[in-house]
Amino acid sequence: MQDNDFRHHVTHVVEQGYTILPLLLTSEECAEAVVQLDRLYALRDRGGLELIFNKARIFERLYQIAPLLRIVRHFLGDDALLSSMHGSVLGPGEGKGGLHADGSITGHNRARSMADDDGGERITSHVLALNTIWCISEFTDTNGATRLLPKSHLHTSLEMPKGGLERSVIARAPQGSVIVFNVNTWHGPSHNQTQAPRYAVLNPWRRHWTRCEYEMAEVVDPQVLERAGEERRIFGIDAEAPYVERWQWDRDKGGPTADHAHLARGKN
Ligand SMILES: O=C(O)CCC(=O)C(=O)O
């Protein structure tokens, strides 16, 4: 990505709460993702669409794309963490719901996590997390593309701004693009009025020092972690809290030191 493009996208996130990076996946990669999403969709009642980097090689690609990582790390720091990776197959007729802001289950927008002293105001001074949505299908006005409410990331209340749905805009994007938005930005799928499913991958990122949606260092398949190479830090091995005393803990490995290997739990 050219520096000018980078600055344009950063400014759009800062001012509007989102941006769209076009065409980062090839049509072959999207076609393979569709095959895999269809396979996993059939298993959805048993979690088929969760943590899909563990389930098909094509999804490992999504955290190896330099222009996206540059934007993510610009806002969340060099040690930003992948928080989850979820497949989405929005069928014909689906997507009539409203808008929401993320982080309301495990993040800082969780109503129960608001302290009295917050005065009912969300943290909007810094970007605490980003969501990214991969457009595995082209996103159009009619096929259930994501809607976003511009500037709503700056709205401090937990309640959506009045008239938010009417003022939201559909993120039109060519296949292979990725939508990047501030965790505070209200968004949601639009109505899929076509006869075909809309395919996407939902891929949020968080700061190293906040809780992710899963214990990523625990759930990642060891072979997937190995293949991540230099990018393995996005799984937060060094973000794991020690479960033994600190002198017995190897932070880089995310487990007890070699001398205390007998204290290791699970896969460690
Ligand atoms: O499927 C979409 O377009 C929106 C997904 C969504 O709401 C989310 O990732 O929180």
The ligand as an SDF file (V2000), in Angstrom:
LIG
                    3D

 10  9  0  0  0  0  0  0  0  0999 V2000
  -22.3860   -9.7270    8.7590 O   0  0  0  0  0  0  0  0  0  0  0  0
  -22.2730   -8.4930    8.7640 C   0  0  0  0  0  0  0  0  0  0  0  0
  -22.4050   -7.7930    7.7710 O   0  0  0  0  0  0  0  0  0  0  0  0
  -22.0270   -7.7940   10.0760 C   0  0  0  0  0  0  0  0  0  0  0  0
  -21.3580   -8.6620   11.0690 C   0  0  0  0  0  0  0  0  0  0  0  0
  -21.3940   -8.1200   12.4470 C   0  0  0  0  0  0  0  0  0  0  0  0
  -22.3430   -7.5210   12.8220 O   0  0  0  0  0  0  0  0  0  0  0  0
  -20.2610   -8.2810   13.3410 C   0  0  0  0  0  0  0  0  0  0  0  0
  -19.2130   -8.8010   12.9460 O   0  0  0  0  0  0  0  0  0  0  0  0
  -20.3580   -7.8590   14.5130 O   0  0  0  0  0  0  0  0  0  0  0  0
  1  2  2  0
  2  3  1  0
  2  4  1  0
  4  5  1  0
  5  6  1  0
  6  7  2  0
  6  8  1  0
  8  9  2  0
  8 10  1  0
M  END
$$$$
